[in-house]
Amino acid sequence: MAVDVDADAIASAVLDEFRKLPAKRKPAVRDNGLREWVPMSGIVVKGPDFLKCVALATGMKCLPASKLAQANGVALHDWHAEVLAIRAFNRFLLDECRRLAQDSTYESEFLRRRTREELATNAGTLTGPWHRQPFAWREELTLHMYCSEAPCGDASMELVMSSQPDATPWTIPASLSPAPSPTPPPPPNTVTTTTTESLLPTTTPTPAPTQPATTTTSTPLLLGRGYFSRLGIVRRKPARPDSPPTLSKSCSDKLALKQCASLLGALAALLVSPRGAYLATLVLPAAQYDAGACRRCFGGGAGVAGAGPDSNSSGGGGGLGGGGGGSGDTKAAAGRMAAVSGRVWDGTGYGFVPLRVVTTKKEFEFSRRSLTAAANGGGEIKLAASNLAVAWTRNGEVEEGLIGGVLQGRKAFDVKGASLTSRRKMWAAAVEVAAALGDEEIARALGKDTYDGVKEGPLLASRRIVKQEVREEALKGWQRNVGDGNFHL
């Protein structure tokens, strides 16, 4: 059952909070006259009688794979607006958990304490799943996301095609097609990595800046924006072929995975039950919405059958059904998430909860479209992508400017430059919550020697299983971005 939403109101909730930020957190006009633009995303909570933005972010860059080993839990790997907004949301949850843990009289608008009966019922066994997080998302609340641009990757490929002078699909080299034959020896320009899901080494090509590299496995190479006739596949960032390569997946892919894994990161998932912590709707400007792309990218069942006018959206644009959970609509199994449509991981709080895409008439004032429209009649306008990213959360807990994945003005990888949304700072915040709770089980889970040790702990086994199954069955070709998990507090 779809959640009734006002797309314009959700967009306005995010836009209004951004306007309150000081000028230093916003794109500028450079000395040479270039006007900066940037994407923005925000998370909005809808209650019975309120609509509140609780986290927002701007940004459009990510950390090159060659720098990952230096990140040390300090630098962010990916600060595209959608990803940073979700990180900010997780920081918001950790701060709410801290208030609840430190003050027994505090009542959160967003989280509730789970009852003894709930925790006893979900105690788990040596072979069963663990679901004993002390807090839960309030059942009467729903979560919504506004994005000023279509998420990079599969949900925006038709928009990329339409923007090309020649939208004729490029010829697909044999190296980008699945290889039916056994894997050949790795070429000289490959590197070997090891993941925690498999102890077998896999080869990851280092692509040349002007042409796609060859792949040595049966999985097609992760693509940026190129070869746009390949639809429904996992793509990497950045989109530009002349940028340093990364293994950060596109925002489309990450949002698709969140339909099963919830908005919770690993640290928040130790403290908050994932049940209910899912996006109900994704709000896009009408100019950034393609019905077929969104259906293919996010669709998989439970009302994700088609797109068109949506009676529940006052935005007046298209709508992609879903957002209410459930299963069984066979007509809906048209998207790449069909393999996990309707799935529930019993006893864990995880399940496939399809988001619904709706459109808004509202535009972000620092989008390329808004800046170009404002210049009409005033001559040519020159635009440049902003290097500044911003993270903000409600109640003044977080308001940061970031450049290169660290706090603005700090040296790269300097511990003092760690964002409050960084792995290092959020791990420390979770440890503080566990100590205030006096929960020895969660404290032990968070007390591992390394960050990877925390993520690979037994209490997060259900989360790992969910992500692994989705990657293997729906988001095939997903390569994990490893190399920054060996640091300690």
C-alpha positions as CSV (number, residue, x, y, z in Angstrom):
1,M,0.0,0.0,0.0
2,A,1.5,3.3,-1.1
3,V,2.2,6.1,1.3
4,D,0.3,9.3,0.6
5,V,2.9,12.0,-0.1
6,D,3.1,15.6,-1.3
7,A,6.2,15.6,-3.4
8,D,6.4,19.4,-3.5
9,A,6.2,19.6,0.3
10,I,9.0,17.0,0.7
11,A,11.2,19.0,-1.7
12,S,10.4,22.2,0.1
13,A,11.3,20.8,3.4
14,V,14.8,20.1,2.2
15,L,15.2,23.3,0.1
16,D,14.0,25.4,3.0
17,E,16.6,24.0,5.4
18,F,19.4,24.5,2.9
19,R,18.4,28.2,2.5
20,K,19.0,28.6,6.2
21,L,22.7,27.6,5.9
22,P,25.3,30.3,5.9
23,A,26.8,31.5,2.6
24,K,30.0,29.7,3.3
25,R,28.1,26.4,2.9
26,K,26.8,27.3,-0.6
27,P,28.2,27.4,-4.1
28,A,29.9,30.7,-5.0
29,V,30.6,32.9,-7.9
30,R,34.3,32.6,-8.6
31,D,36.6,35.5,-9.3
32,N,36.6,34.7,-13.0
33,G,32.9,34.9,-13.2
34,L,32.1,31.2,-13.2
35,R,29.0,30.3,-11.2
36,E,29.2,27.0,-9.2
37,W,26.5,24.4,-9.2
38,V,26.1,21.3,-7.1
39,P,23.6,18.5,-6.6
40,M,21.7,18.3,-3.3
41,S,19.8,15.5,-1.5
42,G,17.9,15.3,1.8
43,I,16.0,12.9,4.0
44,V,12.6,13.9,5.2
45,V,10.5,12.3,7.9
46,K,6.7,12.4,7.6
47,G,4.7,12.0,10.7
48,P,0.9,12.2,11.4
49,D,1.1,16.0,11.7
50,F,4.6,17.0,10.6
51,L,7.1,16.9,7.8
52,K,10.7,17.5,8.9
53,C,14.0,17.4,7.0
54,V,16.5,15.6,9.3
55,A,19.5,15.4,7.1
56,L,20.8,17.0,3.9
57,A,23.9,17.1,1.8
58,T,25.5,18.5,-1.3
59,G,28.4,17.0,-3.2
60,M,29.4,15.3,-6.4
61,K,32.8,13.6,-5.9
62,C,34.4,10.5,-4.5
63,L,37.8,9.2,-3.4
64,P,40.0,7.5,-6.1
65,A,40.8,3.9,-5.5
66,S,44.5,4.7,-5.3
67,K,43.9,6.8,-2.2
68,L,41.6,4.4,-0.4
69,A,44.4,2.8,1.7
70,Q,45.3,6.3,3.0
71,A,41.8,7.1,4.1
72,N,42.3,5.6,7.6
73,G,38.6,6.0,8.5
74,V,39.1,9.8,8.1
75,A,38.3,10.6,4.5
76,L,34.9,9.8,3.1
77,H,35.0,7.4,0.1
78,D,32.0,8.9,-1.6
79,W,30.4,12.3,-1.1
80,H,27.9,12.4,-3.9
81,A,24.9,14.2,-2.4
82,E,22.7,11.1,-2.1
83,V,25.3,9.1,-0.3
84,L,26.4,11.9,2.0
85,A,22.8,12.6,2.9
86,I,22.4,8.9,4.0
87,R,25.6,9.1,6.0
88,A,24.3,12.3,7.7
89,F,21.0,10.5,8.4
90,N,22.9,7.7,10.1
91,R,24.9,10.3,12.1
92,F,21.5,11.8,13.1
93,L,20.3,8.4,14.3
94,L,23.5,7.8,16.4
95,D,23.0,11.2,18.0
96,E,19.4,10.4,18.8
97,C,20.5,7.0,20.3
98,R,23.0,8.8,22.5
99,R,20.4,11.1,23.9
100,L,18.1,8.2,24.6
101,A,20.9,6.2,26.2
102,Q,22.2,9.0,28.4
103,D,18.8,10.3,29.6
104,S,16.1,7.9,30.6
105,T,13.5,10.7,30.5
106,Y,14.3,11.8,27.0
107,E,11.6,11.0,24.4
108,S,12.6,11.1,20.7
109,E,10.2,12.1,18.0
110,F,11.9,9.6,15.7
111,L,13.1,6.6,17.7
112,R,11.6,4.6,20.5
113,R,13.0,2.3,23.1
114,R,12.2,-1.3,22.4
115,T,10.3,-3.2,25.1
116,R,11.8,-6.1,27.1
117,E,9.2,-8.4,25.5
118,E,10.5,-7.4,22.0
119,L,14.1,-8.0,22.9
120,A,13.3,-11.3,24.6
121,T,11.4,-12.4,21.5
122,N,14.3,-11.5,19.2
123,A,17.1,-12.8,21.3
124,G,18.4,-15.1,18.5
125,T,20.1,-18.4,18.9
126,L,23.5,-19.9,18.0
127,T,22.1,-20.6,14.5
128,G,19.3,-18.0,14.3
129,P,19.5,-14.3,13.4
130,W,20.2,-11.6,16.0
131,H,17.7,-8.8,16.2
132,R,18.2,-7.2,19.6
133,Q,18.9,-3.6,18.8
134,P,17.7,-1.5,21.8
135,F,15.9,1.1,19.6
136,A,13.4,1.1,16.8
137,W,12.1,3.6,14.2
138,R,8.7,4.8,15.2
139,E,6.0,2.9,13.3
140,E,3.9,6.0,12.5
141,L,6.8,7.7,10.6
142,T,7.8,7.3,7.0
143,L,11.0,8.3,5.3
144,H,11.4,10.2,2.0
145,M,14.3,11.4,-0.1
146,Y,14.5,14.5,-2.3
147,C,17.3,14.7,-4.9
148,S,17.9,17.7,-7.1
149,E,19.4,15.5,-9.8
150,A,18.6,12.0,-11.0
151,P,20.9,9.6,-9.2
152,C,24.0,8.8,-11.3
153,G,24.0,5.4,-12.9
154,D,21.1,3.3,-14.2
155,A,18.3,5.7,-13.2
156,S,19.7,8.5,-15.3
157,M,21.1,6.7,-18.4
158,E,18.2,7.8,-20.6
159,L,18.8,11.4,-19.5
160,V,22.5,10.9,-20.4
161,M,21.5,9.5,-23.8
162,S,19.1,12.4,-24.6
163,S,21.8,14.9,-23.8
164,Q,24.3,13.5,-26.3
165,P,24.7,15.2,-29.7
166,D,24.4,11.6,-31.1
167,A,22.5,9.2,-29.0
168,T,23.4,6.2,-31.2
169,P,24.6,3.4,-28.8
170,W,28.3,2.8,-29.0
171,T,29.6,-0.5,-30.3
172,I,30.1,-2.8,-27.3
173,P,33.6,-4.3,-27.3
174,A,33.8,-8.0,-26.6
175,S,35.7,-7.2,-23.5
176,L,32.5,-5.7,-22.0
177,S,30.4,-8.8,-22.6
178,P,30.2,-11.8,-20.2
179,A,33.0,-14.2,-21.0
180,P,31.7,-17.8,-21.6
181,S,35.2,-19.2,-21.4
182,P,37.4,-19.8,-18.4
183,T,39.1,-16.8,-16.9
184,P,42.5,-16.1,-18.7
185,P,45.6,-15.0,-16.8
186,P,45.4,-11.4,-15.6
187,P,46.9,-8.8,-18.0
188,P,49.7,-6.5,-16.7
189,N,47.4,-3.6,-15.9
190,T,45.3,-5.4,-13.3
191,V,45.5,-5.4,-9.5
192,T,44.6,-8.2,-7.2
193,T,42.2,-7.7,-4.2
194,T,40.8,-9.9,-1.5
195,T,37.3,-9.4,0.0
196,T,35.9,-10.7,3.2
197,E,33.1,-12.5,1.3
198,S,35.6,-14.6,-0.6
199,L,39.2,-15.5,0.1
200,L,39.9,-16.1,-3.6
201,P,41.6,-13.2,-5.3
202,T,39.8,-11.4,-8.0
203,T,41.3,-9.2,-10.6
204,T,40.2,-5.6,-11.0
205,P,41.3,-3.9,-14.2
206,T,42.8,-0.4,-14.1
207,P,41.0,1.3,-17.0
208,A,42.8,3.6,-19.4
209,P,41.5,7.2,-19.3
210,T,40.3,7.2,-23.0
211,Q,39.1,3.7,-23.5
212,P,37.6,0.9,-21.5
213,A,39.9,-1.7,-20.0
214,T,39.5,-5.4,-20.6
215,T,37.9,-7.6,-17.9
216,T,39.2,-11.0,-16.9
217,T,36.1,-12.4,-15.3
218,S,32.7,-13.5,-16.5
219,T,31.1,-10.3,-14.9
220,P,31.0,-7.3,-17.2
221,L,33.3,-4.4,-16.2
222,L,31.8,-1.8,-14.0
223,L,31.1,1.2,-16.3
224,G,31.0,4.9,-15.6
225,R,28.7,6.8,-17.9
226,G,30.1,5.2,-21.1
227,Y,28.5,2.6,-23.3
228,F,25.1,3.9,-22.3
229,S,23.2,1.2,-24.3
230,R,24.1,-1.2,-21.5
231,L,21.2,-0.7,-19.2
232,G,20.2,-2.3,-15.9
233,I,23.9,-2.9,-14.9
234,V,25.9,-1.9,-11.9
235,R,28.1,1.2,-12.7
236,R,31.0,2.8,-10.9
237,K,31.8,6.4,-10.2
238,P,33.0,8.7,-11.5
239,A,31.1,9.1,-14.7
240,R,33.9,10.9,-16.5
241,P,36.4,8.6,-18.2
242,D,39.3,11.0,-17.6
243,S,38.8,11.0,-13.8
244,P,40.8,8.7,-11.5
245,P,39.1,5.3,-11.3
246,T,37.2,4.2,-8.3
247,L,35.1,1.2,-7.2
248,S,32.4,3.4,-5.6
249,K,29.1,2.2,-7.0
250,S,26.7,4.7,-8.6
251,C,24.0,6.3,-6.5
252,S,21.4,4.4,-8.5
253,D,22.9,1.1,-7.4
254,K,23.4,2.1,-3.8
255,L,19.7,3.3,-3.5
256,A,18.5,0.1,-5.2
257,L,20.4,-2.0,-2.5
258,K,18.9,0.2,0.3
259,Q,15.5,-1.2,-0.7
260,C,16.7,-4.4,0.9
261,A,19.4,-3.4,3.4
262,S,17.5,-0.3,4.7
263,L,19.0,3.2,5.2
264,L,21.0,2.0,8.2
265,G,24.8,1.7,8.0
266,A,26.6,-1.1,9.9
267,L,27.1,1.0,13.0
268,A,23.5,2.2,13.3
269,A,22.3,-1.3,12.5
270,L,23.7,-2.5,15.8
271,L,21.6,0.0,17.7
272,V,18.4,0.5,15.6
273,S,16.2,-2.2,14.2
274,P,16.1,-1.9,10.4
275,R,12.3,-2.5,10.4
276,G,10.7,0.6,9.1
277,A,14.0,2.4,8.2
278,Y,13.3,2.3,4.5
279,L,12.6,5.0,1.9
280,A,9.0,5.2,1.0
281,T,9.5,7.7,-1.8
282,L,12.2,9.3,-3.9
283,V,11.3,12.8,-5.1
284,L,12.9,14.1,-8.3
285,P,12.5,17.2,-10.3
286,A,10.2,16.5,-13.3
287,A,13.1,17.4,-15.7
288,Q,15.2,14.7,-14.1
289,Y,12.7,11.8,-14.2
290,D,12.5,9.0,-16.8
291,A,9.8,6.5,-16.0
292,G,11.4,3.6,-17.8
293,A,14.8,4.2,-16.3
294,C,13.4,4.3,-12.7
295,R,11.2,1.3,-13.3
296,R,14.2,-0.7,-14.6
297,C,16.6,0.6,-11.9
298,F,14.5,0.2,-8.8
299,G,11.6,-2.0,-9.9
300,G,11.0,-5.5,-8.7
301,G,7.5,-6.0,-7.5
302,A,4.8,-4.9,-5.0
303,G,3.3,-2.3,-7.2
304,V,6.4,-1.3,-9.1
305,A,4.7,-2.2,-12.3
306,G,4.4,1.0,-14.2
307,A,4.9,4.7,-14.3
308,G,2.7,7.6,-15.1
309,P,0.5,10.2,-13.4
310,D,0.4,9.4,-9.6
311,S,-2.7,10.4,-7.8
312,N,-0.8,10.6,-4.5
313,S,1.8,13.1,-5.7
314,S,0.9,16.8,-5.9
315,G,4.1,17.2,-7.9
316,G,2.1,16.6,-11.0
317,G,4.7,14.4,-12.7
318,G,5.3,10.7,-13.0
319,G,5.1,8.1,-10.3
320,L,6.6,4.8,-9.9
321,G,4.4,2.6,-7.7
322,G,5.7,1.0,-4.5
323,G,6.8,2.2,-1.2
324,G,4.5,0.2,0.9
325,G,6.2,-3.2,0.9
326,G,4.3,-6.4,0.3
327,S,4.7,-8.9,-2.6
328,G,2.9,-10.8,-5.3
329,D,2.4,-8.4,-8.2
330,T,3.7,-10.5,-11.0
331,K,3.2,-7.6,-13.5
332,A,5.6,-5.6,-11.5
333,A,8.6,-7.9,-11.9
334,A,10.0,-5.8,-14.8
335,G,13.0,-4.2,-13.0
336,R,16.4,-5.5,-12.1
337,M,15.3,-6.1,-8.5
338,A,12.8,-8.8,-9.6
339,A,15.0,-11.6,-8.2
340,V,14.5,-10.3,-4.7
341,S,10.9,-8.9,-5.1
342,G,8.8,-9.6,-2.0
343,R,11.7,-11.3,-0.1
344,V,11.7,-11.1,3.7
345,W,14.7,-12.2,5.7
346,D,12.8,-13.8,8.6
347,G,13.6,-12.6,12.1
348,T,16.0,-9.9,11.1
349,G,13.8,-6.8,10.3
350,Y,15.1,-6.8,6.7
351,G,13.0,-7.2,3.6
352,F,12.5,-5.8,0.1
353,V,10.7,-2.5,0.5
354,P,10.3,-0.9,-3.0
355,L,10.5,2.9,-3.0
356,R,8.2,4.9,-5.2
357,V,9.5,7.7,-7.5
358,V,7.4,10.8,-7.7
359,T,8.2,14.2,-9.2
360,T,8.1,17.8,-8.1
361,K,7.8,21.2,-9.7
362,K,10.4,22.5,-7.2
363,E,14.0,23.2,-8.4
364,F,17.1,23.6,-6.4
365,E,18.5,27.2,-6.9
366,F,22.0,25.9,-7.4
367,S,21.2,23.3,-10.0
368,R,22.5,23.8,-13.5
369,R,18.9,24.2,-14.7
370,S,18.1,26.9,-12.2
371,L,21.3,28.9,-12.8
372,T,20.9,28.7,-16.6
373,A,17.3,29.8,-16.4
374,A,18.1,32.7,-14.1
375,A,20.6,33.9,-16.7
376,N,18.1,34.0,-19.6
377,G,18.1,37.4,-21.2
378,G,21.3,38.3,-19.4
379,G,23.8,36.8,-21.8
380,E,25.8,33.6,-21.7
381,I,26.4,32.0,-18.2
382,K,29.5,29.9,-17.5
383,L,29.1,27.1,-14.9
384,A,31.6,25.1,-12.9
385,A,31.1,22.1,-10.6
386,S,31.6,23.1,-7.0
387,N,34.4,21.3,-5.0
388,L,32.5,22.0,-1.8
389,A,30.3,19.4,-0.2
390,V,28.1,20.1,2.8
391,A,26.6,17.8,5.5
392,W,23.8,18.9,7.8
393,T,21.6,17.3,10.4
394,R,18.6,18.5,12.4
395,N,19.0,20.0,15.8
396,G,22.4,21.5,15.0
397,E,24.4,18.3,15.6
398,V,26.2,18.5,12.2
399,E,26.9,21.4,9.9
400,E,30.1,20.9,7.9
401,G,31.9,21.9,4.8
402,L,34.0,19.2,3.1
403,I,36.6,19.3,0.4
404,G,38.3,16.1,-0.8
405,G,36.2,14.0,1.7
406,V,37.6,15.9,4.8
407,L,36.7,19.0,6.7
408,Q,37.3,22.2,4.6
409,G,40.7,23.7,5.5
410,R,42.2,20.5,6.8
411,K,45.0,18.4,5.2
412,A,44.0,15.2,3.4
413,F,43.8,12.2,5.7
414,D,44.6,14.3,8.8
415,V,42.7,12.8,11.8
416,K,41.6,16.3,12.8
417,G,39.9,16.6,9.4
418,A,37.5,13.7,10.0
419,S,33.9,14.6,9.3
420,L,31.3,13.7,11.9
421,T,29.9,11.4,9.2
422,S,33.3,9.6,8.7
423,R,33.8,6.0,9.6
424,R,36.1,6.9,12.4
425,K,33.8,9.5,14.1
426,M,30.7,7.4,13.7
427,W,32.4,4.3,15.2
428,A,33.4,6.4,18.2
429,A,29.9,7.7,18.5
430,A,28.4,4.2,18.5
431,V,30.9,3.1,21.2
432,E,29.8,6.0,23.3
433,V,26.1,4.9,22.9
434,A,26.9,1.3,23.9
435,A,28.8,2.4,27.0
436,A,25.9,4.7,28.1
437,L,23.5,1.8,27.6
438,G,25.6,-0.7,29.5
439,D,24.9,-3.3,26.8
440,E,27.8,-5.7,27.0
441,E,26.8,-7.6,23.9
442,I,26.8,-4.5,21.7
443,A,29.9,-3.1,23.4
444,R,31.8,-6.3,22.5
445,A,30.6,-6.1,18.9
446,L,31.9,-2.5,18.7
447,G,35.1,-3.2,20.7
448,K,36.9,-5.1,17.9
449,D,40.5,-4.1,17.0
450,T,39.6,-2.8,13.6
451,Y,36.7,-1.3,11.7
452,D,36.5,-4.4,9.5
453,G,36.4,-6.5,12.6
454,V,33.2,-4.6,13.7
455,K,31.5,-5.0,10.3
456,E,32.4,-8.7,10.1
457,G,31.1,-9.5,13.6
458,P,28.4,-12.0,14.4
459,L,25.7,-9.4,15.3
460,L,25.9,-8.0,11.7
461,A,25.7,-11.4,10.0
462,S,22.1,-10.9,8.9
463,R,23.0,-7.6,7.3
464,R,25.9,-9.2,5.4
465,I,23.7,-12.0,4.1
466,V,21.1,-9.6,2.9
467,K,23.6,-7.5,0.9
468,Q,25.4,-10.6,-0.4
469,E,22.2,-12.1,-1.7
470,V,21.1,-8.9,-3.4
471,R,24.5,-8.5,-5.1
472,E,24.5,-12.0,-6.3
473,E,20.9,-12.2,-7.5
474,A,19.9,-8.7,-8.5
475,L,22.8,-6.3,-8.6
476,K,25.2,-8.6,-10.4
477,G,28.7,-7.4,-11.0
478,W,29.0,-5.5,-7.8
479,Q,32.6,-5.3,-6.6
480,R,33.2,-4.3,-3.0
481,N,35.2,-1.2,-2.4
482,V,37.7,-2.5,0.2
483,G,40.9,-1.2,1.6
484,D,39.9,1.2,4.4
485,G,38.9,-1.1,7.2
486,N,42.1,-1.9,9.0
487,F,42.2,1.2,11.2
488,H,41.4,1.3,14.9
489,L,40.2,3.9,17.4
